[in-house]
Amino acid sequence: MAIECGCKENITGVCAPKGFIASGVHAGLKKAKKDVTVIFSETPAAAAGVFTQNAVKAAPVIVNMEHLKKTAGHARAIVVNSAVANACTGKRGLEDAREMAALSGELLGIPKEEVLVASTGVIGVTLPMDKIQKGIEDACSKLSKTGGLAAAEGIMTTDTVPKEETVIVDLDGKTVTLGGIAKGSGMIHPNMATMLGFITTDAAISSKVLQHALREVVNETFNMISVDGDTSTNDMVLVLANGAAGNSPVEMEGPTYEKFKEALYEICKSLAKKIVEDGEGVTKVLEVEVKNAATSEDARKAARKVTESNLVKTAIFGEDANWGRVIMAVGNSGANFDPDKVDVFLESDWGREQMMEAGMGLNFSEEKAAEILKEKEIKIVIDLHDGTYSAKAWGCDLSYEYVRINADYRS
């Protein structure tokens, strides 16, 4: 399948697809860095969204769910502020989120319901709406085709680098582009993390089909990453599709849908992995692959649990080949499997070493395992020998630096 990553110079991320412009500006919510972002489709667009499963939902999440329902899955703009989460802010928080949408809609000449809103930052603090207003006005005046990187910078909190990706795919002889940005560094956990993901595409696709594809893909990408085991109040992934590529509309079934979904998977997987790689205090990135499970859910449960385990994470940080922690995590995952069939392997660019076979530990080389664990990117392969399903999850180690960052996050 022809799927290509990359984009034209200076036209990056959410601006790569036809008909999208964006900007990111400094409005004073942070001391110096960009903190307000606007993404805009110059033509009507289908929209889809997946939101946090935390019972405590921030005001922007609630407002977006309302807007997508009112418009039957259509939107043209996304406005984002960083530094303040607008979560646990009561009636005023909802009013402020709606005001962000209304002001953006007025400036862009579209109904306020066609504006989706996101916030990220400290919980329990109300938005400084005077700064937000000026920021939105500035961002809307600076919308451009080269604003993708600035938009990515405007949504960052403790992120150390902006996160962008572009994927190009051929659909029915038409070149279709998907562009995305994301933020996330801590409070990252399956079922969406403290993360925001915004994807644009010039594909022609209905909101219903887009929503179906997004849910499927998020379950295999953003819901398969973990940094620290906490699910935030503000998490969301939003997609806008304006049809500017001119392809025949993607239908729910068939090869065209599968190609589009694979492209969406590639961009979401890339952004999800970038979030893990930029996790707070990360020194090592962990990929866990579970093979030959009885069901896809068993594979996902087992893979996710290993990346979530603090005992596994600290062992990876300490470069300790403690395979017992791995099988302990699989056993705690809720997955159905036969412990007497399980094989466990440790891998990196340095090499591969098997540590467990048929449910029993092997007399493996500690020296080889130590060399494998010196690499930044580590992979654990768990073969359940119980079926044909597989899954991958991504996580990281747990370091002293993570504790330091989160001990004084509000300082």
C-alpha positions in Angstrom: 0.0 0.0 0.0 1.4 3.4 -1.0 1.5 5.5 2.1 4.1 8.3 2.3 5.2 10.3 5.3 6.4 13.9 4.8 5.4 17.3 3.5 6.6 20.3 1.6 9.0 22.6 3.3 7.3 25.1 5.7 3.9 23.6 4.9 3.7 21.1 7.8 1.3 19.2 10.0 -2.3 20.5 10.0 -1.5 22.8 7.0 -0.3 20.1 4.7 -3.7 19.0 3.4 -5.4 21.3 0.8 -7.6 24.1 2.2 -6.3 24.3 5.8 -4.5 27.2 7.4 -3.3 27.6 11.0 -1.4 29.8 13.4 0.0 29.9 16.9 0.7 33.0 19.0 1.9 34.2 22.4 -1.0 35.7 24.3 0.5 36.0 27.7 -0.8 32.8 29.4 2.8 31.6 29.5 5.8 33.8 30.2 7.1 33.7 26.6 6.1 30.7 24.6 3.2 30.4 22.2 -0.1 29.6 24.0 -3.0 30.0 21.6 -3.6 28.1 18.4 -6.2 28.3 15.7 -6.7 25.7 12.9 -9.2 26.6 10.1 -10.7 24.9 7.0 -11.4 27.4 4.3 -14.3 25.2 3.1 -17.0 23.2 5.0 -15.6 20.0 6.7 -16.9 16.9 8.3 -15.7 16.4 11.8 -15.1 13.6 14.3 -13.9 13.5 17.9 -12.9 11.0 20.6 -12.8 12.3 24.1 -11.4 11.4 27.6 -13.1 8.6 29.5 -12.3 10.3 32.8 -15.6 11.0 34.7 -14.3 14.5 35.3 -14.5 16.2 31.9 -13.2 19.7 31.3 -15.4 22.4 29.9 -14.0 22.2 26.3 -14.8 18.5 26.2 -18.4 19.1 27.1 -18.8 22.0 24.7 -17.3 20.0 21.8 -19.7 17.1 22.4 -22.5 19.6 22.3 -21.3 21.3 19.1 -20.7 18.0 17.2 -24.2 16.9 18.1 -25.8 20.2 17.0 -24.0 20.3 13.7 -24.4 16.6 13.0 -20.6 16.2 12.8 -19.5 19.3 11.0 -16.9 21.9 12.0 -14.4 24.2 10.3 -12.2 25.5 13.1 -10.4 24.4 16.2 -9.2 27.0 18.8 -6.8 25.9 21.6 -5.2 27.5 24.6 -2.4 26.0 26.7 -1.2 26.7 30.3 -4.8 26.6 31.7 -6.9 23.5 31.4 -10.3 25.1 32.1 -11.2 21.9 34.1 -13.2 21.9 37.4 -14.2 25.5 36.8 -18.0 25.1 37.0 -20.5 27.3 35.2 -17.9 29.9 34.4 -15.6 27.3 32.7 -18.4 26.4 30.3 -19.2 30.0 29.6 -15.6 30.7 28.9 -15.3 27.7 26.5 -18.4 28.8 24.7 -17.0 32.4 24.5 -13.8 31.1 22.9 -15.9 29.4 20.2 -18.2 32.4 19.7 -15.3 34.9 19.3 -13.5 32.6 16.9 -16.6 32.0 14.9 -17.2 35.8 14.6 -13.7 36.4 13.5 -13.7 33.6 11.0 -17.2 34.2 9.7 -18.7 30.9 10.7 -21.3 29.7 13.2 -19.9 29.3 16.7 -21.1 25.7 16.7 -18.6 25.0 13.9 -15.7 25.9 16.2 -14.3 23.2 18.4 -12.4 24.2 21.6 -9.5 22.7 23.6 -7.6 23.7 26.6 -4.6 22.1 28.4 -2.6 23.0 31.5 -3.3 23.4 35.2 -6.6 22.1 36.5 -8.9 24.2 38.7 -7.8 27.6 37.3 -10.2 29.9 35.4 -9.2 31.2 32.0 -7.8 34.8 31.8 -10.3 35.7 29.2 -8.8 39.1 28.5 -5.6 37.4 27.3 -7.5 34.6 25.6 -9.6 37.2 23.6 -6.5 39.1 22.4 -4.8 35.8 21.6 -7.6 34.5 19.5 -7.8 37.8 17.6 -4.1 37.7 17.0 -4.1 34.1 15.9 -7.0 34.6 13.5 -5.3 37.5 11.9 -2.1 35.4 11.4 -3.7 32.3 9.9 -1.5 31.1 7.0 -0.5 28.0 5.0 2.9 28.0 6.8 1.4 28.2 10.3 1.5 24.5 11.0 4.7 24.5 13.2 3.5 27.6 15.1 0.2 25.8 15.7 2.0 22.8 17.1 4.1 25.0 19.4 1.0 26.8 20.7 -0.5 23.6 22.2 2.5 22.5 24.2 2.8 22.4 28.0 5.6 20.4 29.5 6.4 19.1 26.0 10.0 19.7 25.0 9.4 19.5 21.3 6.5 20.2 19.0 4.9 17.1 17.5 3.8 17.1 13.8 3.2 14.5 11.2 2.0 14.3 7.6 0.8 11.2 5.7 0.0 11.0 2.0 -2.1 8.2 0.4 -3.7 7.6 -3.0 -7.4 7.1 -2.9 -9.1 6.3 -6.2 -6.3 8.0 -8.2 -6.4 11.2 -6.1 -3.7 12.3 -3.7 -5.1 12.6 -0.2 -3.1 14.2 2.6 -3.5 13.9 6.3 -1.7 16.3 8.7 -1.6 16.3 12.4 -0.2 17.9 15.6 -0.3 16.6 19.1 0.7 17.5 22.6 1.4 15.3 25.6 4.3 14.6 27.9 2.9 13.6 31.3 -0.5 12.3 32.7 -0.4 9.9 29.8 -2.4 6.6 30.0 -4.6 4.4 27.9 -8.2 5.5 27.3 -6.6 8.8 26.2 -3.9 10.6 28.1 -3.3 14.2 29.0 -3.0 14.7 25.4 -4.5 16.7 22.5 -4.4 15.5 19.0 -5.7 17.5 16.0 -5.8 16.0 12.5 -6.8 17.6 9.2 -7.3 15.9 5.9 -8.5 16.9 2.4 -10.2 13.5 2.0 -13.9 13.4 1.0 -15.5 11.4 3.8 -18.7 11.7 5.8 -18.7 12.5 9.5 -20.2 9.1 10.2 -17.5 7.2 8.4 -14.8 9.5 9.8 -16.1 8.9 13.3 -16.1 5.2 12.8 -12.5 5.1 11.5 -11.3 7.5 14.2 -12.6 5.3 17.0 -11.1 2.2 15.5 -7.7 3.8 15.1 -7.6 5.6 18.5 -8.1 2.2 20.2 -4.9 0.9 18.5 -2.8 4.0 18.9 -3.5 6.8 21.4 -5.2 4.3 23.7 -2.1 2.1 23.6 0.4 4.5 25.1 1.2 5.1 28.7 3.7 7.4 30.5 2.6 7.5 34.1 -0.8 5.8 34.5 -3.0 8.9 34.8 -5.9 9.7 32.5 -6.6 13.5 32.2 -9.7 15.6 32.2 -9.1 17.3 28.9 -8.0 14.6 26.4 -9.3 14.6 22.9 -8.5 13.8 19.3 -10.3 15.8 16.7 -10.3 15.3 12.9 -11.5 17.7 10.2 -12.0 16.5 6.6 -12.9 19.1 3.9 -12.9 16.9 0.7 -10.6 19.2 -1.2 -8.6 16.3 -2.6 -11.6 15.5 -4.9 -11.7 11.7 -4.2 -14.9 9.8 -4.3 -16.4 9.9 -0.8 -15.0 7.1 1.4 -17.6 4.5 2.2 -17.9 2.5 5.4 -16.7 -0.8 3.8 -14.3 -1.7 1.1 -10.6 -1.3 0.1 -10.8 2.5 -0.1 -12.0 2.7 3.6 -9.2 0.3 4.6 -6.6 2.5 2.8 -7.9 5.6 4.5 -8.0 4.0 7.9 -4.4 2.7 7.4 -3.3 6.3 6.6 -5.2 7.6 9.7 -3.6 4.8 11.7 -0.1 5.8 10.5 -0.5 9.4 11.5 -2.0 8.6 14.9 0.6 6.0 15.6 3.4 8.4 14.8 1.9 11.2 17.0 1.3 8.7 19.8 4.9 7.5 19.7 6.2 11.0 19.7 4.2 11.7 22.9 5.8 8.7 24.6 9.3 9.7 23.3 8.8 13.1 24.8 7.4 11.8 28.1 8.4 13.7 31.2 11.8 12.5 32.4 12.0 9.8 29.8 15.4 8.1 29.2 14.1 5.0 27.4 11.1 4.3 25.1 9.4 0.9 25.5 7.4 -1.0 22.8 5.5 -4.1 24.0 4.3 -6.6 21.4 1.9 -9.4 22.4 1.7 -12.1 19.8 -0.6 -15.1 19.2 -3.3 -14.2 21.7 -6.7 -15.8 21.7 -8.5 -12.5 21.1 -7.5 -9.0 20.1 -8.8 -7.7 23.5 -6.5 -10.2 25.3 -3.6 -9.0 23.3 -4.4 -5.3 24.0 -4.9 -5.9 27.7 -1.6 -7.7 28.1 0.4 -5.2 26.1 -1.0 -2.2 27.9 -0.5 -3.7 31.3 3.2 -4.2 30.8 3.7 -0.6 29.7 1.7 0.6 32.7 3.5 -1.3 35.3 5.7 0.9 37.5 7.8 -2.1 38.4 8.5 -2.8 34.7 9.1 0.9 34.0 11.6 1.2 36.9 13.4 -2.0 35.8 13.8 -0.5 32.3 15.2 2.7 33.8 17.6 0.7 35.9 18.6 -1.5 32.9 17.6 -4.5 34.8 16.4 -7.6 32.8 13.8 -8.5 35.4 11.5 -10.6 33.2 9.5 -11.7 36.3 8.0 -8.2 36.4 6.9 -8.6 32.8 5.0 -11.9 33.3 3.6 -10.5 36.6 2.1 -7.6 34.7 0.6 -9.9 32.0 -0.9 -12.0 34.7 -2.5 -8.9 36.2 -3.8 -7.7 32.9 -7.1 -9.5 32.9 -6.2 -11.2 29.6 -7.0 -14.9 29.2 -4.0 -17.1 28.5 -2.2 -20.2 29.6 0.9 -19.2 31.7 2.6 -22.5 30.8 2.8 -21.5 27.1 4.3 -18.0 27.4 7.6 -17.0 25.8 9.3 -13.6 26.6 12.0 -11.9 24.6 14.0 -8.7 25.1 15.1 -6.7 22.0 16.8 -3.5 20.9 19.0 -2.4 18.0 21.8 -4.2 19.8 20.2 -7.6 19.6 17.6 -10.1 21.0 17.6 -12.4 24.0 14.9 -14.9 25.1 14.3 -14.8 28.9 11.3 -17.1 29.3 10.1 -20.2 27.4 6.9 -22.2 27.9 6.2 -20.4 31.2 9.7 -20.9 32.7 12.7 -18.7 33.1 15.8 -19.5 30.9 19.4 -19.3 31.9 19.8 -16.3 29.6 22.9 -14.1 29.2 22.7 -11.3 31.7 25.6 -9.6 29.8 23.7 -9.6 26.5 20.5 -8.4 28.2 22.5 -5.5 29.8 23.8 -4.5 26.4 20.2 -4.6 24.9 18.9 -2.4 27.8 21.6 0.2 27.2 19.8 1.3 24.1 17.2 4.1 24.3 14.5 2.1 22.4 13.6 -1.2 24.0 11.2 -3.8 22.9 9.6 -6.6 24.8 7.9 -9.4 22.8 5.4 -11.7 24.6 4.3 -14.8 22.7 1.2 -16.3 24.3 1.0 -19.3 21.9 -2.8 -19.2 22.3 -4.3 -17.8 19.1 -3.6 -15.5 16.1 -4.2 -12.0 17.5 -1.5 -9.4 18.3 -1.3 -5.9 19.6 1.4 -3.3 20.3 1.6 -0.8 23.1 4.1 2.0 23.8 5.4 3.3 27.1 8.6 4.6 28.8 10.7 4.2 31.9 10.0 6.0 35.1 12.9 8.2 36.1 14.1 10.5 38.9 13.5 13.4 36.6 9.8 12.5 36.2 9.3 12.8 39.9 11.2 16.2 40.0 9.0 17.6 37.1 5.7 16.6 38.7 6.7 17.6 42.2 6.8 21.2 41.3 4.5 21.3 38.2 2.6 24.4 39.4 5.7 26.3 40.5 
